[in-house]
Amino acid sequence: MVVVRDLRVLLRFQGFRRLLAIRLLSQGADGVYQVALAAYVVFSPEKQTSAAAIASAMAVLLLPYSLVGPFAGVLLDRWRRRQVFLYGNLLRALLATATAILMVSPVPDWLFYVSALCVTAVNRFVLAGLSAALPRVVDDERLVMANSLSPTAGTLAATAGGGLAFVVRLVVADTDAVVVLLGAALYLSAALTSLSLAPELLGPDRESVSPRLGTAFADATRDLVAGVRYLAAPPRREAAWALTAMTLMRFCYGALLVLVLMLCRYALSSDSEQGLALLALALGVSGAGFFAAAVVTPWAAGRLGPGRWIMVCAAAAAVLEPALGLPFAIVPMLIAAFVLGLITQGAKISTDTIVQSTVDDGFRGRVFSVYDVLFNVAFVGAAGVAALMLPPDGRSAVLVIVVAGIYAAVASAMSRFERQ
């Protein structure tokens, strides 16, 4: 199998093996933590969740720390990335433990959301650092291959973590706090694994890796503007177009996720436990689509080019998403989950490759942080739009058609750009 052969090649690089282990443990913990939060906020029997409540929760958890993104990039271009993985995961382990305590304590909901917000805020540093560090552990010839397998493996780890969280919740304990503690243990394991890497291995290439924090923040705005100008220069316009396309596709993914959450909670299940099981199945099928993307994308992007592969993914989504989504039935929904997993991850692999291959190492952290900000703002915006459009049971043909139109617009725009 080609993907197995490619993975064997990459695993010969010791740095890649260890960076991949950090990614798998860290994103596996993310999957556990996120499913525990979803179960607590959306699928608790005592809660009558609405699309507006889901959108509000996403805004609380995602939108504020989007403001951290630009500063995270500036710091990632100064801090040793190995140290970010070590201290970031240690901090998340501590904060996740605090979240578990709050779940079983009679405290206001806002305090619980603040704790969850802090965990996800630190996550921005870790994920952006993983992407920025990847070119330091593989050579240029294998960068596309690494971009296909490493982020996809992380996504699969998050999916597996979500499945593990579901099993633990049903079999071991009926409280979400125990599941969150499992996530804390995985965060701790990721922190300990980072100690196997030399502090200087992952860069960045700076004479002074750790300047004073105050100096870094004082220069943050100026450095970020310089990074945006760098990205807008003609040699990097392909990266700018790819980021724009991926942001719009992320918007579509966020809107469809809220729709699936509501369908699983109300329209396609008889109770909250059945709805949670259906959601877990949909996420597992989507994870299989991510894996398929890792197999298909290196070949497709190699033949067509990363930009054209993004165009093909968007065009396929424009056609298949309404065909599979409009029946609002379980089997078509699961098929759509697989297809959208393949399409979304295929486009993301291509976008990552374009950004990494056209952005110099000294700016890479900043660009990936802007990338994360766009991702999160689009996701929260999609949740807000979905909240306005979705009925109580989640069945909205209008939303499905609007999303298909956005996919079609992305495909058309990327087609015009590639012809230029």
N, C-alpha and C positions, 0 to 999 in steps of 0.2 A: 504494500500500500504506500502511495507516494507520501502521504502525510507522516507515516511512521518513519520512512526513510529520511525525510527532512528533519524530523525531530531528533533522530539519532545523530545527524550531522551537527545540529545546534548543541546538543548535549555534550559534544566533545569540548565545548568551550566552558571551562570551569566557572568563569564569571557569570555566563548565561545561566548555568544550572542553578547557581545560588540565588541569582536575581529572580529566576522563575519560581523557586521555592518560596521566596518572600511574597511574590505576587499571589501564588496559589493560597497560601495561608491567610494573607491579608484580605483578598477578595472572597475567600471562603467565609471568613468571619463577617464580611459585609453582607453576604447572602443570609447568614444566620440572623444577624442583627436586623436586617430590613424585613425579613419575614416575621420576626417576632414583633416588630413595630406594626406591620400591616395587620397581623392577627389581633393585636391589642387595640388598634385604632378602628379598623374596618370590620373585623369579624367577631368581635366580642358580642355575645348574645344580648347583653344589656344595652348595647349601643345601636341606635337606629341611624345608620350612616347614610349620608346623602352625598351626591357628587360635589356639592359645595363644601361639605366637611372634608372630603378627600383633598379638594383643591386647597383649602385653607391649611391643612396639615402639610401639603407639599410646599406651600409658600413659606410656612414657618420653618420647615426643615431645610429648604434649598435656597430660597431667594436671598436671605441675609448673607449667607456665607459665599454667595456669588460675588459679593463685594470684596471678599478676601482674595479672590482669584488673581487679580493683577499684582497684588503685593506678594502672593505666594510665588509667582514667577520670578519676581525680582529677588526674593530671598533664595529661591532654588538656584539662581545663577550666582549666588555667593556662598551659600551653605554647602557643606559636604553632603552629598545626597545619601550616603550610607547613614549618616547621623540622623537625617530626616526619617529614614525607615526605622531606626532604632527608637528614637525618642517619640516619634509620632505614634507608633504602635503601642509603646508602653503607656502613653497618655490615653489612647483609645481604650485600652484594657481597663484602666482606672475609671474612665468616664462611663463605659458600658456597665461596669459593676454598680456605679451610682444609679444608672438608669434602672437596673433590676431592683434596686432597693426602693426607688420611687414608685415602681409598678405595684408594689405590695404595701405601700404606705398611703395613709389618707392625706394626700397633698394635692394642691391645685394642679389642674392640667398644664398650666403654663410652665410650671417648674419641670414637669416631665419633658415638655417640648424643648426647654432650654438645654437640658442634659443631652437629649438626642441631637439637637443642633450642634453642640460642641463636638460630638463624635463625628458627625458628617463634615464639619468644618475642617477638622484635622485630616479627614479623608482626602481633601483636595490636595494637600501637600504630598501625601503618599502616592496617589495615583499619577499626579503630574510628574513627580520625581521618577516613578517607574518608567514612564514613557520617555522622559528626557535622558535617562541613564542607559536605555537599551543600546544606542549606537556605541557605547563605551565597552560593551562586552561581546559584540559580534563585528565582523568586518563588513565593509560596504556591499560586497557581493551577496551576502546572506541577510541583508537588512530587510528586504521584502519578505523573505521567508520567516524571519524572526517576528516581524510585524503581524504576519498571518497567525502564527502559532502562539506567541506569548500573550497578547491581549485576549485572544480567543480562549486560551487555556484559563486565563483569569476569569473570563465571563462564565466558562463552564464550572470553574471552582465556586463562583458565586451562586450559580444554579444548584450545584451539588450541596452547597451550604444551606440554601433555602430548603432543599429536600430533606436534609438532615434535621433542620429546625422543625419541619413539619412532623417528621417521625418522632422526634424527641417530645414534641408537644402532645402527640396522641398517645404514645406508648409509655414514656417515662413520667411525664407530669402534665397536668392540665393547666399549668400556669406559664405565662409567657416570660416571667422573670427568670425561670430556670434556663430557658432557651437563650436569653440575653447573656447569662453567665457563661454559657457555652461559647458564645461569640467572644466574650472577654478572654477566655482561655486561648482561643485561636489568635487573637490579637497579640497576646503575650508570646505565643510560639513564633509569630512572625518577627517580633522584636528580637528574640533570642537568635533566630536564624540569621538576621542581618549581621550579627557579630562575626559570621564566617567570612565576610568580605572585608578587605582592607579599607580603611577610612578614605584613602585617596583614590581608590580604583574608579569610582563612578563619577569623579569630577565634581564641579566644573573646572575648566582650565583657567584658574585665576591665581595670581601671585598671592593674594590674600583671600583665603577661602572664607574666613569668618570675620568680616568687619563688624564694627559696632552696630548693634541693632538700630540705634537712633540714626546713624548715618545711612543705613540701608533704606529706612522708611523716608528719610528726607529726600533721597534720590529717587524714590519709587515712581513718582509721577513723571519725572523727566525721562527716566529709563523706559517706562512703559510707552510713552509717546514715541520714543526712539524705536522701540520694538514694533509698534504699529506702522511707523513709517518704513521700517525695514521690510515688513511683510507686504506693504503696498507697492514696493519697488517692482519694476517690470520683471526681473528674474524670478520673483516670488509670487507673481499674480496667480499662478496655478494653485498655489497653496491657499490664497485668499478665496478663490472660487470654490475650491474643495471644502473649505471651512464653512462657507455660506451654504453650500448644498447640504452638508452634513447637519448644520444647524436646523434647516428646514425639515430634514428627515427626522431629526430628533423631536421636533415639534409634533410631527405626525405620530411618532411612536408614543409620546406622552399622552396625546389625546386618545389614542387607541387603548393605552393601558388603563386609563380611567374608565373607559367604556367596558373593558373586559372585567375590571374590578366590580363594577355595578352589575353586569350580567351575572357574574359568578355569585354575587351576594344575594341577588333577588330573582332575576328572570329565569335562570337556568338551574336553580337549586331550591330545595325546600326548607333548609335551615342553614345556620352559619357554619357548622362543621362540614356539611356537604359542600357548601360554597368554597370553603378554604381548601378542601381536597381537590375541587375542580380547578381552582386557581393554581395549586401546586402542580397539577397535571399540565396545565397550559404553559406554565413557566418551564417545566421539564421538556416539553415538546419544542418550545422556543430555544432552549439550550441546545437541543439536537440541531436546530437550524444554525446556531452559532458554530457548532462543530463542522457542519457541512460547508459553511463559508470558509473555514480555515483550509478545507480540502480544495475547494473550487477556486478561491480567489487568487492564489499564486499563479495558477495556470491561466485564468481568465485575464487577470491584470497584466500578466506577461505577454499575452497575445494581443490584447486590446489597448493596453496602457491603463494606469490607475484611474485617470479622469474619465475615459470611456466606460470603464467598468462601473463607476459611480452612476453614469448616465443609464446604463443598462439596468442596474438595480432599481433606480427610481422609476424607469419606464415599466419594468415588471410589476412593481408595487402598484402603480397607477391602474394597471389592468386587473391584477389578481385580488387586490384588497377589497374593492366593492363586490366582485363576484363571490368571494368567500365570506365577506362580512355581512352583507345584506340579509341573508337568511336568518341571522341571529339564532343559530342552532349550534349544538355542542360540537359535532363532527366538523362542519365547515370552520368553526372558530379555532379548533385545534390545528387544522391544516393551515389556516391563516397565520397562526402563531409560529409554525415552522417556517413558512415562507418569509414572514417579516423578520424572523430571527436571522435567516440566511441573508436577506437583502440588507438589513440594517448593519449587521456585522461585516458583510462584504464591503459596503461603502465605507465603514469606519476603518477597516484595514487599509483600504486604498488612501483614505484621507491621512491617516497616520504616516503612511509611507511618503506621500507627497510632502507633508510638512517636514518630516525628518530629513528628507533628501534635499530639500531646498533651503532649509534654515540652518545657519551656522550654530555651533554648539553654544556660543556665548549668548545667543538670543533664544535658544530652544526652550528653556524653562519658561520664559515670558510668553512665548507664542502658545505653548501648551496650556498655560494658565488662562490665557484669553480664550482658547479653545474650550476649556472647562466652563468658563463663565457663560459663553454662548450656549453651551449644552444645557446648563442649569436654568438660565433665563427662558430658553425655548421650552424646556420641560414644564416649568411653572406656568408660563403663559398658556401652554397647551391645556394644562389642568384647569386653568381659569376659563378658557373658551369652552372646554367640555362641560364644566359645571353649568354654564349658561345654556347649553344646547341639549343636555341629556335630560330625559324624563326620569322619574323615580326608579324605573326598572332597568334603565340603561339602553333601551332600544331607540336608536336615533339614526334613521336613514340619512338625514341631512348631514350629520357629522361624518358619516362614512364617505359620503360623496365629496364633501369639502376636503377631506384628507386625500382622497384620490386625485382631486384637482391640484393640490399642492405637489404631490409626487409628479404629476404630469408636467407642472411648471418647472420643477427641478430638472427633469429629464430634458426638456426643451432648452433650458438655459445652458446646461452642460454640453448639449449637442452643438449649440452655436459657438460656445467657447472653444471646443475641440476643433471645430472647422476652421477657426482663426489660426 
